[in-house]
Amino acid sequence: MPDRNMNNHLHDGHRDRMREKFLKIGFENMEDHEILEMMLFYCIPRKDTNETAHILLNSLGTLVDVFEAPIDSLESYGLSHNAAIYIKMMMAFCRKYYVDKMKNKSFNLHEGNIKERIYPQFIGINDHERLIVLLLDTHGRELYSGVVNEGTLSSATIDIKKIQEVSLKYHAWGAIIAHNHPSGLPVPSKSDIEVTRLLREKLAAINVQLLDHFIVCEHDCVSMAMDEQYEDIFYG
């Protein structure tokens, strides 16, 4: 009969060697399966996570695909419910990290850096729509950034009153909104255009300018205000 204690000892030794490898060369110089294997150490004790990592990557594709996969999909490839939640937590943590790192009261938003402020807030959000609002003062400094709505967005479901309230609370001069198209192109829909026109009108009533509406998809972030088709909404 195999010695279970010896197997555990060898297994622990492998995990220690992997940790040392990470400390020496970092994830940038490690294979994707090694990265995933290591991350699974912390939610799957006493088990060979190398095999699990290979199964996930072979089945789903890339690390990004694994971390963006729905929980039930992760479970179908052998992860426990807790391990699947851990994977989703890591994606949410990455998003939180980037968003918080960008928070800075002296941060000035302009055409050159607006995308880098918006895009991280949509990392891993690929199964539903999210609407965020950025509020600025007259100098372009960020006053507030936050999620306003999540789900299926339309002119009927967007909480315009909430956007007005937070704009008044922070004494905003201007507002930028952004929302994602989880499974489509960054092209404004008829509903997007209706929402933008309505929001501009409602914000103007409280002396706040709607400066832009960004449409986000997996690999792009497009400004409506920079498209001459919609200039009348923002500059008319």
C-alpha positions as CSV (number, residue, x, y, z in Angstrom):
1,M,0.0,0.0,0.0
2,P,1.4,3.5,-0.9
3,D,2.6,5.6,2.0
4,R,0.1,8.5,2.1
5,N,2.3,10.5,4.4
6,M,5.2,10.2,2.0
7,N,3.0,11.2,-1.0
8,N,1.8,14.3,1.0
9,H,5.4,15.1,1.8
10,L,6.5,14.9,-1.9
11,H,3.4,17.0,-2.9
12,D,4.2,19.7,-0.3
13,G,7.8,19.7,-1.6
14,H,6.5,20.4,-5.1
15,R,4.3,23.3,-3.9
16,D,7.3,24.8,-2.0
17,R,9.4,24.6,-5.2
18,M,6.7,26.3,-7.2
19,R,6.5,29.1,-4.7
20,E,10.2,29.6,-4.8
21,K,10.1,29.6,-8.6
22,F,7.5,32.4,-8.5
23,L,9.5,34.4,-6.0
24,K,12.6,34.1,-8.3
25,I,11.1,34.7,-11.8
26,G,7.5,35.9,-11.3
27,F,4.4,35.0,-13.2
28,E,5.6,36.9,-16.3
29,N,8.2,34.1,-16.9
30,M,6.0,31.1,-15.9
31,E,3.8,29.0,-18.1
32,D,0.0,29.6,-17.9
33,H,-0.6,26.1,-16.5
34,E,2.0,26.7,-13.7
35,I,0.3,30.0,-12.8
36,L,-3.1,28.5,-12.6
37,E,-1.7,25.4,-10.8
38,M,-0.2,27.7,-8.1
39,M,-3.4,29.8,-7.7
40,L,-5.3,26.6,-7.1
41,F,-2.9,25.7,-4.3
42,Y,-4.8,28.0,-2.0
43,C,-8.3,26.6,-2.6
44,I,-7.5,22.9,-3.3
45,P,-5.3,21.5,-0.5
46,R,-3.6,18.1,-0.7
47,K,-4.3,17.5,-4.4
48,D,-2.4,17.7,-7.7
49,T,-3.6,21.0,-9.1
50,N,-1.3,20.7,-12.1
51,E,-3.6,18.2,-13.7
52,T,-6.7,20.4,-12.9
53,A,-4.9,23.4,-14.4
54,H,-4.2,21.5,-17.6
55,I,-7.9,20.3,-17.8
56,L,-9.2,23.9,-17.4
57,L,-6.8,25.4,-19.9
58,N,-7.3,22.6,-22.5
59,S,-11.1,22.9,-22.1
60,L,-11.6,26.6,-21.9
61,G,-8.6,28.1,-23.7
62,T,-6.5,30.8,-22.1
63,L,-6.0,32.0,-18.5
64,V,-8.4,34.9,-19.4
65,D,-11.0,32.4,-20.6
66,V,-10.7,30.4,-17.3
67,F,-11.0,33.5,-15.1
68,E,-14.0,34.8,-17.1
69,A,-15.8,31.5,-17.3
70,P,-19.1,31.2,-15.4
71,I,-19.0,29.3,-12.1
72,D,-21.1,26.4,-13.5
73,S,-18.7,26.0,-16.4
74,L,-15.7,25.9,-14.0
75,E,-17.5,23.3,-11.9
76,S,-18.2,21.2,-15.0
77,Y,-14.5,20.7,-15.5
78,G,-13.8,19.4,-12.0
79,L,-13.6,22.4,-9.7
80,S,-15.6,22.4,-6.4
81,H,-18.1,25.2,-5.8
82,N,-15.7,26.9,-3.4
83,A,-12.7,26.6,-5.8
84,A,-14.9,28.1,-8.6
85,I,-15.9,31.0,-6.3
86,Y,-12.2,31.5,-5.6
87,I,-11.4,31.9,-9.3
88,K,-14.2,34.5,-9.7
89,M,-12.9,36.3,-6.6
90,M,-9.5,36.6,-8.1
91,M,-10.9,38.2,-11.2
92,A,-13.0,40.6,-9.0
93,F,-9.9,41.4,-7.0
94,C,-7.9,42.3,-10.2
95,R,-10.7,44.7,-11.2
96,K,-10.8,46.2,-7.7
97,Y,-7.0,46.6,-7.6
98,Y,-6.9,48.5,-10.9
99,V,-9.9,50.7,-10.1
100,D,-8.5,51.6,-6.7
101,K,-5.0,52.2,-8.0
102,M,-6.4,54.8,-10.4
103,K,-8.3,56.7,-7.8
104,N,-6.6,60.0,-7.1
105,K,-8.3,63.3,-6.3
106,S,-5.7,65.1,-8.5
107,F,-6.2,62.8,-11.4
108,N,-7.1,64.9,-14.5
109,L,-9.2,63.2,-17.2
110,H,-8.6,64.1,-20.8
111,E,-8.8,62.5,-24.2
112,G,-5.5,60.8,-23.8
113,N,-6.1,59.0,-20.5
114,I,-9.9,58.5,-20.2
115,K,-9.8,55.0,-21.6
116,E,-7.3,53.8,-19.0
117,R,-9.6,55.1,-16.2
118,I,-12.7,53.4,-17.7
119,Y,-11.6,50.1,-19.1
120,P,-10.4,48.4,-15.8
121,Q,-13.9,48.8,-14.3
122,F,-15.1,46.3,-16.9
123,I,-12.5,43.6,-16.4
124,G,-14.2,40.2,-16.2
125,I,-17.7,41.7,-16.7
126,N,-18.7,39.6,-19.7
127,D,-22.1,38.2,-18.7
128,H,-24.1,41.3,-18.0
129,E,-24.1,45.0,-18.7
130,R,-22.7,47.6,-16.3
131,L,-23.0,51.4,-16.3
132,I,-20.4,53.6,-14.5
133,V,-20.3,57.3,-14.1
134,L,-17.3,59.5,-13.7
135,L,-17.8,63.0,-12.3
136,L,-15.4,65.9,-12.9
137,D,-14.9,69.4,-11.7
138,T,-14.3,72.4,-14.0
139,H,-10.6,71.6,-14.1
140,G,-11.1,68.0,-15.3
141,R,-10.2,66.5,-11.9
142,E,-12.1,63.4,-11.0
143,L,-14.6,63.8,-8.2
144,Y,-16.3,60.4,-8.2
145,S,-16.3,57.1,-10.1
146,G,-18.8,54.3,-9.4
147,V,-21.2,51.7,-10.7
148,V,-24.7,53.0,-11.2
149,N,-26.5,50.1,-12.8
150,E,-25.9,46.4,-13.5
151,G,-28.0,44.0,-15.6
152,T,-29.8,44.6,-18.8
153,L,-29.6,48.3,-19.5
154,S,-32.1,50.5,-21.4
155,S,-33.6,54.0,-21.0
156,A,-36.3,52.4,-18.8
157,T,-33.9,50.7,-16.4
158,I,-31.0,53.2,-16.0
159,D,-31.3,55.0,-12.7
160,I,-31.0,58.6,-14.0
161,K,-32.2,59.9,-10.7
162,K,-29.3,58.3,-8.9
163,I,-26.9,59.9,-11.4
164,Q,-28.4,63.2,-10.7
165,E,-28.2,62.7,-7.0
166,V,-24.5,61.7,-7.0
167,S,-23.7,64.6,-9.4
168,L,-25.3,67.1,-6.9
169,K,-23.6,65.5,-4.0
170,Y,-20.2,65.9,-5.5
171,H,-20.9,69.3,-7.0
172,A,-19.9,68.0,-10.4
173,W,-19.4,70.2,-13.4
174,G,-19.3,67.4,-15.9
175,A,-20.2,63.7,-16.2
176,I,-18.9,60.8,-18.4
177,I,-20.8,57.6,-18.5
178,A,-19.6,54.2,-19.9
179,H,-21.3,50.9,-20.3
180,N,-20.3,47.6,-21.9
181,H,-21.7,45.3,-24.6
182,P,-20.8,41.9,-23.2
183,S,-21.3,40.0,-26.5
184,G,-21.1,42.6,-29.2
185,L,-19.3,45.4,-30.9
186,P,-18.7,48.8,-29.3
187,V,-21.3,50.4,-31.5
188,P,-24.1,52.4,-29.9
189,S,-27.5,50.7,-30.1
190,K,-30.8,52.6,-30.6
191,S,-31.3,52.3,-26.8
192,D,-27.8,53.6,-26.1
193,I,-28.6,56.7,-28.1
194,E,-32.0,57.2,-26.4
195,V,-30.4,56.9,-23.0
196,T,-27.6,59.4,-23.9
197,R,-30.1,62.0,-25.1
198,L,-32.3,61.6,-22.1
199,L,-29.4,61.7,-19.6
200,R,-28.0,64.8,-21.2
201,E,-31.3,66.6,-20.8
202,K,-31.7,65.5,-17.2
203,L,-28.2,66.5,-16.2
204,A,-28.5,69.8,-18.0
205,A,-31.5,70.5,-15.8
206,I,-29.1,70.5,-12.8
207,N,-26.3,72.4,-14.6
208,V,-24.2,69.3,-15.2
209,Q,-22.7,68.7,-18.6
210,L,-22.7,65.2,-20.1
211,L,-19.3,65.1,-21.7
212,D,-19.2,61.6,-23.2
213,H,-20.6,58.1,-23.3
214,F,-18.2,55.3,-23.9
215,I,-19.2,51.9,-25.2
216,V,-16.9,49.1,-24.0
217,C,-16.4,45.6,-25.4
218,E,-13.8,43.0,-24.7
219,H,-10.9,44.7,-26.6
220,D,-12.1,48.2,-27.2
221,C,-13.6,51.3,-25.6
222,V,-15.2,53.8,-28.0
223,S,-16.3,57.4,-27.5
224,M,-19.7,58.6,-28.7
225,A,-18.7,62.2,-28.4
226,M,-15.8,61.7,-30.8
227,D,-18.1,60.3,-33.4
228,E,-19.6,63.0,-35.7
229,Q,-22.9,61.1,-35.9
230,Y,-23.6,62.0,-32.3
231,E,-22.0,65.4,-32.0
232,D,-25.4,67.0,-31.6
233,I,-26.0,65.1,-28.4
234,F,-22.9,66.5,-26.7
235,Y,-22.4,69.8,-28.5
236,G,-25.8,70.7,-29.9
